[in-house]
Amino acid sequence: MEPKKARDRSREVDSIRGQAQSVRTWLAEHGGDLRTVGSDDRRQFDTEVTEFRQRLSRLQALDFNPEQSMIIVEVTTAVASAMVQDRAEHEARELLICTRWHLPSLRHRRPEISRPMVLKARRVWAEVCSGLGAHDRSETILRRVAENERQFGAADPQTRLLLGWALAGQRRFPEAEVEFAALRSHLAGAAAQEQLLHALCRNAWLLGRMGRTQESVRAYAHVIADRTRILGEHHADTLDAMHSQIRVLFLAGELERALVLLESLLNIRERVQRDCHPDTLWARLYWRIAQARLESHDDRALDRACRDLAEILDLQTRRLDSSHPITRGTGRWLNWLGEVQKANRVGKPHPPLPNW
C-alpha cells in the first residue's frame, strides 16, 4: 500500500475506534437499554451507529490491530444486544455482519484474551436469529458455543437460556423444559438474580405454550413482583413480564381479565416507551383484538379493529420491516378479523385463532 493511503487508513481506523468508544459511553449512560430512550436521543443514537457501521464496512479486519479489534467487537456486541432487546434485530444483524471478520482474526491473533468476547458475540448473533424466527439456526450456533465453553471450562448461563428459548421456538417443549430446569438449578442461590429472573420469565412463557395456563400466570406473577421490587414497576423488563402474562391469558381465552390488564399496560407503555415503540404497538394490538373477540358479532367493533390493526401493521412495517415475526403476526391477526367478518355475513362459525 502507498504510504499516503496507509496513513489515511490508519487515521480512519483511529477515528472509528474513537467513535466506538463514544457509542459505548452513550450506551452506558443510558443503562445499556434502548427501550425507554426518548425519541430525540434514539434518533441521534441511530444516526451515530449507522455512520459507525458504514465506516466500519469499508475497512478490513486486518486494518485493525488486536486491541482495536477487541474494542470494535466489544462495542458492536453490546449495541447489537441492546438492539435485540428493543426489537431491532435487523439493525443488530447488519451491525454484527460488519464485524464478522474480526472474530476469526482475534481467535488467530489473541486466542486466550479474546475468547470470552468472541463467544459473547456469537451468543448475540444466535439471539438475533431467534428474534427473527430462525430458531433452528440459533440452536446450531448455541450448541457450538456450548461445546467451546465445555472445552475451555467457561460455561455461561446465557448460552443455556438462549438454547432453551431456541428449542421452545421450534415447539420442542420437553427439551426446552429440561434446559430451563437445569438453568434454574444452576442459578439458584447465585448472586446473578436478574439472570435467574430472565430464566424464570422464559420458563413461564414455556408453561403457557404447553397449555399450563394457571401455572404460567402464577410464575409470571412471581417474576413481576420480584422485578418490581428489584428494578421498579416501570422498568422495561417488568413491563415485558406483564405483557407476556397477559398474552398467556389472552390466548387461553381469559379475555375480560386480559383486557383490564392490557388497558393498564398500554397506558404505561405509551407514557414510558412512546406510542410508536414496537412494545407499545404490540400491547395496542392485543388490546384491540381482545375487544374484537369479546364483540365478535358486532360489525362496527370489527371494522374499528381492522382499521386499528392496519395502522399498527403500517407502523410495524416501517419500524421493524415486513419480514419481522411481530409484523407477520399482526398480518395474520388482520387476516383473521377479515375471516370473522366473512363468517358473520354468511352465518358460519368463526375461524380458529392464528397459530402463535
Legacy VTK file of the C-alpha trace (Angstrom):
# vtk DataFile Version 3.0
C-alpha trace
ASCII
DATASET POLYDATA
POINTS 356 float
0.000 0.000 0.000
1.243 3.513 -0.811
2.479 5.474 2.242
-0.215 8.175 1.953
-3.013 5.615 1.623
-1.594 3.703 4.578
-1.555 6.867 6.703
-5.106 7.749 5.671
-6.301 4.268 6.542
-4.522 4.366 9.892
-6.178 7.685 10.729
-9.579 6.278 9.735
-9.028 3.253 11.989
-8.154 5.545 14.924
-11.218 7.673 14.211
-13.505 4.619 14.097
-12.060 3.377 17.376
-12.808 6.765 18.914
-16.347 6.660 17.568
-16.793 3.161 19.009
-15.721 4.419 22.418
-18.176 7.333 22.102
-21.014 4.924 21.283
-20.040 2.739 24.246
-20.106 5.753 26.587
-23.542 6.839 25.317
-24.960 3.359 25.787
-23.520 3.095 29.309
-25.039 6.472 30.250
-28.445 5.089 29.241
-28.032 1.897 31.246
-27.330 -0.251 28.197
-31.079 -0.277 27.436
-32.678 1.397 24.402
-36.275 0.539 25.241
-37.045 3.662 27.272
-34.765 6.139 25.490
-36.537 9.307 24.300
-37.266 9.799 20.601
-34.692 12.551 20.011
-31.919 10.686 21.813
-32.779 7.498 19.957
-32.633 9.207 16.571
-29.244 10.664 17.451
-28.001 7.248 18.544
-29.314 5.543 15.392
-27.589 8.134 13.208
-24.309 7.645 15.060
-24.491 3.840 14.854
-25.403 3.912 11.143
-22.400 6.102 10.369
-20.186 3.875 12.520
-21.425 0.753 10.703
-20.919 2.277 7.249
-17.390 3.393 8.049
-16.557 0.020 9.559
-17.839 -1.836 6.491
-15.298 -0.044 4.276
-12.322 -1.480 6.163
-10.935 -4.962 6.661
-10.305 -6.675 9.992
-6.554 -6.748 9.361
-6.521 -2.943 9.130
-7.030 -3.004 12.908
-4.522 -4.193 15.482
-5.826 -6.785 18.000
-6.556 -4.200 20.701
-8.550 -2.072 18.256
-10.437 -5.135 17.020
-11.367 -6.066 20.573
-12.831 -2.598 21.148
-14.821 -2.897 17.914
-16.193 -6.351 18.804
-16.976 -5.368 22.398
-18.917 -2.268 21.354
-20.808 -3.792 18.429
-21.799 -6.778 20.586
-23.135 -4.511 23.346
-25.033 -2.329 20.865
-26.451 -5.333 18.992
-27.611 -6.896 22.264
-29.408 -3.666 23.217
-30.984 -3.544 19.747
-32.314 -7.082 20.131
-33.958 -6.067 23.416
-35.542 -3.161 21.527
-36.959 -5.436 18.755
-34.419 -4.016 16.276
-32.983 -7.386 15.218
-32.492 -6.378 11.581
-30.296 -3.429 12.597
-28.416 -5.655 15.044
-27.754 -8.182 12.284
-26.387 -5.500 9.940
-24.058 -4.241 12.647
-22.775 -7.727 13.513
-22.182 -8.522 9.838
-19.739 -5.609 9.672
-17.610 -7.144 12.425
-17.797 -10.809 11.435
-14.223 -10.945 10.099
-12.842 -9.509 13.335
-13.802 -12.702 15.174
-11.544 -15.179 13.289
-8.830 -12.527 13.234
-8.941 -12.228 17.029
-9.097 -16.001 17.500
-5.887 -16.216 15.486
-4.029 -13.223 16.943
-5.250 -13.136 20.580
-6.923 -16.507 21.256
-6.805 -16.521 25.068
-7.686 -12.883 25.722
-10.425 -12.592 23.096
-12.186 -15.946 23.644
-14.928 -14.713 26.062
-15.610 -11.737 23.796
-15.868 -13.902 20.682
-18.236 -16.341 22.407
-20.409 -13.456 23.596
-20.606 -12.090 20.045
-21.737 -15.496 18.802
-24.404 -15.680 21.535
-25.759 -12.298 20.471
-25.798 -13.479 16.850
-27.837 -16.505 17.973
-30.211 -14.155 19.814
-30.672 -12.142 16.621
-31.548 -15.346 14.760
-34.176 -16.307 17.339
-35.617 -12.799 17.317
-36.105 -13.079 13.562
-37.702 -16.522 13.841
-34.670 -18.588 12.735
-34.701 -20.729 15.885
-33.042 -23.716 14.226
-30.104 -21.554 13.141
-29.895 -20.125 16.656
-29.766 -23.636 18.129
-26.907 -24.620 15.816
-24.831 -21.593 16.856
-25.531 -22.076 20.561
-24.627 -25.762 20.567
-21.264 -24.865 19.038
-20.804 -22.134 21.635
-21.694 -24.586 24.421
-19.170 -27.064 23.032
-16.460 -24.379 23.066
-17.403 -23.422 26.621
-17.101 -27.024 27.789
-13.765 -27.328 26.005
-12.339 -24.323 27.837
-14.223 -24.701 31.134
-16.056 -21.392 30.878
-19.801 -22.160 30.726
-22.050 -19.103 30.572
-25.691 -19.411 31.784
-26.792 -17.119 28.949
-25.951 -19.877 26.456
-28.336 -22.298 28.130
-31.028 -19.614 28.470
-30.893 -18.812 24.755
-30.738 -22.507 23.826
-33.904 -23.227 25.806
-35.597 -20.314 24.027
-34.478 -21.585 20.605
-35.894 -25.033 21.404
-39.182 -23.523 22.580
-39.355 -21.545 19.352
-39.214 -24.840 17.465
-42.021 -26.241 19.671
-39.622 -28.738 21.219
-41.130 -28.046 24.604
-39.868 -31.038 26.655
-36.263 -30.311 25.601
-36.700 -26.632 26.397
-38.131 -27.511 29.813
-35.048 -29.601 30.591
-32.760 -26.690 29.675
-34.678 -24.184 31.793
-34.834 -26.572 34.773
-31.069 -27.119 34.624
-30.518 -23.374 34.343
-32.747 -22.588 37.348
-30.893 -25.184 39.387
-27.551 -23.691 38.346
-28.602 -20.124 39.179
-30.443 -20.867 42.435
-28.729 -19.028 45.268
-26.384 -17.252 42.873
-25.733 -13.529 43.017
-26.988 -13.086 39.439
-30.636 -12.651 40.468
-31.510 -10.694 37.336
-30.352 -13.599 35.186
-32.413 -16.015 37.290
-35.475 -13.825 36.702
-34.847 -13.986 32.942
-34.801 -17.791 33.221
-37.991 -17.855 35.307
-39.703 -15.466 32.886
-38.926 -17.580 29.835
-39.913 -20.751 31.657
-43.256 -19.113 32.481
-43.793 -18.498 28.770
-42.925 -22.126 28.061
-45.578 -23.255 30.557
-48.122 -21.161 28.685
-47.075 -22.674 25.366
-47.561 -26.130 26.881
-51.142 -25.287 27.858
-50.414 -24.984 31.587
-52.062 -21.566 31.773
-52.551 -21.136 35.511
-49.012 -22.330 36.293
-47.734 -19.843 33.736
-49.781 -16.960 35.159
-48.608 -17.710 38.701
-44.985 -17.955 37.578
-45.263 -14.596 35.833
-46.815 -13.061 38.945
-43.707 -14.015 40.932
-41.395 -12.614 38.241
-43.381 -9.363 38.043
-43.304 -8.956 41.831
-39.543 -9.568 42.009
-38.749 -7.318 39.057
-40.941 -4.575 40.514
-39.059 -4.848 43.797
-35.587 -5.001 42.229
-35.895 -2.955 39.030
-39.003 -0.851 39.517
-42.627 -1.028 38.398
-41.999 0.743 35.083
-38.695 -0.906 34.141
-38.828 -2.393 30.634
-38.156 -5.920 31.936
-41.062 -5.627 34.384
-43.346 -4.426 31.589
-42.196 -7.292 29.339
-43.176 -9.838 32.011
-46.582 -8.142 32.389
-47.087 -8.256 28.628
-46.182 -11.937 28.389
-48.510 -12.850 31.267
-51.343 -11.011 29.516
-50.640 -12.816 26.235
-50.942 -16.163 28.021
-54.336 -15.108 29.424
-55.438 -13.729 26.056
-54.511 -16.860 24.130
-56.156 -19.042 26.781
-59.417 -17.168 26.211
-59.495 -15.248 29.514
-60.336 -12.084 27.610
-62.043 -9.948 30.283
-59.106 -10.376 32.646
-56.593 -9.802 29.857
-58.385 -6.660 28.671
-58.285 -4.982 32.083
-54.556 -5.666 32.387
-53.913 -4.594 28.792
-55.532 -1.197 29.326
-53.231 -0.532 32.275
-50.134 -1.823 30.456
-50.896 0.155 27.309
-51.174 3.393 29.304
-47.809 2.723 30.943
-46.152 1.743 27.654
-47.379 4.920 25.945
-46.017 7.036 28.782
-42.708 5.235 29.340
-41.800 3.917 25.872
-43.665 6.252 23.451
-46.806 5.445 21.490
-44.986 4.204 18.354
-42.496 1.926 20.120
-42.797 -1.732 18.981
-43.682 -2.847 22.531
-46.442 -0.236 22.766
-47.812 -1.217 19.358
-47.793 -4.860 20.429
-49.802 -4.066 23.571
-52.197 -1.965 21.476
-52.603 -4.880 19.049
-53.667 -7.320 21.760
-55.890 -4.733 23.455
-57.766 -4.146 20.206
-58.065 -7.855 19.351
-59.288 -8.693 22.872
-62.036 -6.124 22.406
-62.883 -7.544 18.978
-63.059 -11.103 20.300
-65.461 -10.000 23.029
-67.607 -8.239 20.390
-67.024 -10.658 17.549
-70.566 -10.362 16.175
-70.556 -6.556 16.163
-69.630 -5.344 12.668
-68.726 -1.869 13.876
-66.374 -3.246 16.527
-64.717 -5.481 13.924
-64.375 -2.555 11.498
-62.676 -0.468 14.206
-60.336 -3.349 14.979
-59.436 -3.812 11.304
-58.666 -0.109 10.861
-56.543 -0.053 14.007
-54.638 -3.207 13.052
-53.998 -1.829 9.552
-52.449 1.267 11.152
-50.390 -0.840 13.560
-49.214 -3.033 10.674
-48.087 0.023 8.715
-46.138 1.387 11.704
-44.547 -2.011 12.394
-43.581 -2.444 8.748
-41.785 0.902 8.782
-40.096 0.293 12.122
-39.433 -3.453 12.113
-39.727 -4.490 8.414
-42.431 -6.600 6.824
-40.463 -9.811 7.429
-40.182 -9.401 11.210
-42.124 -12.081 13.145
-44.086 -9.438 15.077
-45.157 -7.727 11.844
-46.110 -11.049 10.262
-48.127 -11.887 13.368
-50.094 -8.655 13.049
-50.815 -9.533 9.416
-52.195 -12.914 10.493
-54.475 -11.271 13.075
-55.709 -8.779 10.494
-56.495 -11.608 8.078
-58.270 -13.460 10.891
-60.503 -10.464 11.587
-61.406 -10.359 7.890
-62.342 -14.043 8.002
-64.501 -13.420 11.087
-66.361 -10.680 9.215
-66.942 -13.008 6.262
-68.189 -15.752 8.606
-70.622 -13.313 10.222
-72.056 -12.304 6.866
-72.879 -15.891 5.847
-73.711 -17.206 9.316
-70.791 -19.632 9.557
-68.669 -20.460 12.629
-65.671 -18.231 13.262
-62.250 -19.479 12.083
-59.720 -20.738 14.643
-57.248 -18.267 16.089
-53.944 -17.831 14.228
-51.041 -20.027 15.318
-48.774 -18.499 17.921
LINES 1 357
356 0 1 2 3 4 5 6 7 8 9 10 11 12 13 14 15 16 17 18 19 20 21 22 23 24 25 26 27 28 29 30 31 32 33 34 35 36 37 38 39 40 41 42 43 44 45 46 47 48 49 50 51 52 53 54 55 56 57 58 59 60 61 62 63 64 65 66 67 68 69 70 71 72 73 74 75 76 77 78 79 80 81 82 83 84 85 86 87 88 89 90 91 92 93 94 95 96 97 98 99 100 101 102 103 104 105 106 107 108 109 110 111 112 113 114 115 116 117 118 119 120 121 122 123 124 125 126 127 128 129 130 131 132 133 134 135 136 137 138 139 140 141 142 143 144 145 146 147 148 149 150 151 152 153 154 155 156 157 158 159 160 161 162 163 164 165 166 167 168 169 170 171 172 173 174 175 176 177 178 179 180 181 182 183 184 185 186 187 188 189 190 191 192 193 194 195 196 197 198 199 200 201 202 203 204 205 206 207 208 209 210 211 212 213 214 215 216 217 218 219 220 221 222 223 224 225 226 227 228 229 230 231 232 233 234 235 236 237 238 239 240 241 242 243 244 245 246 247 248 249 250 251 252 253 254 255 256 257 258 259 260 261 262 263 264 265 266 267 268 269 270 271 272 273 274 275 276 277 278 279 280 281 282 283 284 285 286 287 288 289 290 291 292 293 294 295 296 297 298 299 300 301 302 303 304 305 306 307 308 309 310 311 312 313 314 315 316 317 318 319 320 321 322 323 324 325 326 327 328 329 330 331 332 333 334 335 336 337 338 339 340 341 342 343 344 345 346 347 348 349 350 351 352 353 354 355
